[in-house]
Amino acid sequence: MQQILFLCLFSMTSILAFRKFRQIYLTIRLGKPVSATESPSARWKKMALVAFGQQKMFTNWGPALFHLFIYLAFLFTQIELIEIIVDGVTGNHRIFLPYLGRIYTLLINFIEVLSLLALLATLIFLIRRNVLKTPRVSAIELRGWPAKDANIILFGEILLVAGIFTMNSADVQLQILDPVHYHDTGTLWLSSWLSADLWQNSSINELTVVERTGWWLHLPYSKHLHVFLAFPNVYFSKFTPRGQIRNMPEITREVKSMLGLEAETTAAELAEIGEFGAKDIFDLSWQNLLNAFSCTECGRCTAVCPAHQTGKKLSPRKIMMSIRDRAEEVQKNTSAPLIPLGQNSGESTKIPKEPYDDGKSLFDYISREEIHACTTCNACVEACPILIDPLEPILQMRRYEILTESAGPADWLPMFTSMENSGCVWQMPAERDSWRTSVGT
Amino acid sequence: MTIQVQTMAEANAAGKEVDVLFWVGCAGSFDARAQRVTQTMAEILSRSNISFAILGNEEMCTGDPARRAGNEFLFQMLAVQNIQTLNLYGVKKIITACPHCFNTLKNEYPELGGHYEVVHHTQYLLQLMNEGRLKVEGGSFSGKKITYHDSCYLGRINDEYTAPRELIAALDADLTEMKRCKTKGLCCGAGGAQMFKEDEPGKKRINTERAEEILTTGASTVVANCPFCITMLTDGIKSFDKQDDVMVVDISEMILQSMEK
């Protein structure tokens, strides 16, 4: 009976998780196709170092260490998780135990120690967010759902840790009470200590229920998306020099034809181009959208942003969050709404994908004031532990504003005009080499 | 004694081969303060017997601020024309005292057909020093407390943190780092075409924030490697009325002062 229940729950969880991942994948694919697969060996290496190895986290030791506790606990719990799934399906209990013997005891003990450290980290993170209100994790843009989301995840982690200890400490007690079914795992230091206090007088039935509850609690809830997406995000990250802004080949063709360097662009080719830059998520690359979905909202980027530090509205984290919010809105609008049972299907509110138009754009989520404030200093790019590039979407939106709308800060117009007319950022009457006459004097 | 600086066109007409092109940039050409850095560099190169030339009036803005403002069309118009000029003279090696020009020439021109060895002047000066072609006397800065401001486009964007610091070390100066330095260096506020527009509303200007940090080091000199940083930092320090206490200099100016006669 319990096996069937487990299988049902397990497959339901899998289906739900699969559907959610597919949805995210399809939303990311709404972005423009770009190639990000060159030099695969270097990409694997980078993924190993930055995503798996947490390399960039350790520029800030405090949070990095506590994050590492949670990360390692999560990583090693996966081993136990595999066993739980196998146990659940086959109706066994601790199926790996006979094969691993004393290593098993060591492993479970190790997981328990890590879990305790993770619990400590989780508590510290909760205090930082809710009591100390550290600026990076309690900024304006996190008000509402993002702040709740973070707290839910942290509480979820406490539940997971509690689940592990409930399961193991109940198990310890059961090993004493019913050694036939509950094999001796060796001494589990932490759980034995808990066990003595918690379960001394409990009867075997109650214990079984508690143990199974811990068991269910320990199931794989899809929590932080970054746990998964950090890996592809690092793999597909920008591999061209940091200082190289993505070229617009359609403009190169036009410029070269204007300067008489290449065959003229035909009217048909020009018509094909349409709009420049990014007005909506469709104009961003799938890399940009993957970045947005991978963002953990940690705010390291915003903390170092010079515009943000001096009180401007720009926050690179908020840029990424806005892109994700907009992408999710588009995704929701383009897929058929789920009709509650017993209701007439009625009229579908689904909006067709091409050409998509809901009267809104990225500019409804990201203000011009934000994109104008960027100094392109790359501090945000440097700060991101999983190699998100908040700069590219900002520049793409600037391109839309300047090239498609012919808008943008009025202050830039004289600069553009003099660059066009005299090839210099300032309107200068003098010769470019007037300084030459007085060198060495 | 005035030092003659030739243009590529002049060198070409005289049938002279030139080893390196000194890319001056808009600031270096027109901004009064940056012009002094340009002249300093020209003097150092001359006195180190480097065969170099400039483009003079054939040089145009690299297009960096246009591209970063979003005006890709204007950027490419300038870039393609500059590449034509550079390729016409068969330029192989470029040095420049502006990290924005440096970045664009180095990282953005190759895709448009311009392939050159591009070196920032701090890297070049260090190279000359290591090769023994440029000789400096330590001492004139010994004991002087100075701090160094990493420009974004040389530091974080092109990963060059050591060359300028090695130059400073060679001058025996007492370098006090700011809290936000190297990969964490704070922008001066000029990049991304911010130099050419008013700030968005906020609590303060970015250069004021940086100037505050410079002042807390107690240094009497702040060394920069970028003409726009020099403008921004000078203004920032002025806003605290400390222009008489803290000097903003380009690293090449310190080198010239210390060069063996």
Interface residues (C-beta under 8 A of the other chain):
Chain A: T59 T240 P241 R242 G243 Q244 I245 N247 M248 I251 T252 E254 V255 K256 M258 L259 L261 F276 G277 V304 P306 A307 Q309 T310 G311 K312 K313 L314 E369 H372 A373 C374 T375 T376 C377 N378 A379 E382 L395 M397 R398 R399 Y400 E401 I402 L403 G408 P409 D411 W412 P414 M415 F416 M419 E420 G423 C424 V425 W426 M428 A430 E431 R432 D433 S434 W435 R436 T437 S438 V439 G440 T441
Chain B: M1 T2 I3 Q4 V5 T7 V24 C26 A27 G28 S29 F30 Q35 T38 Q39 A42 E43 S46 I54 G56 N57 E59 M60 C61 G63 P65 A66 R67 R68 A69 G70 N71 E72 F73 L74 Q76 M77 L78 V80 Q81 Q84 N103 T104 K106 N107 E108 E111 L112 C152 Y153 R156 I157 N158 T183 K184 L186 C187 G189 A190 G191 G192 A193 Q194 M195 F196 K197 E198 D199 E200 P201 G202 K203 K204 R205 I206 T208 E209
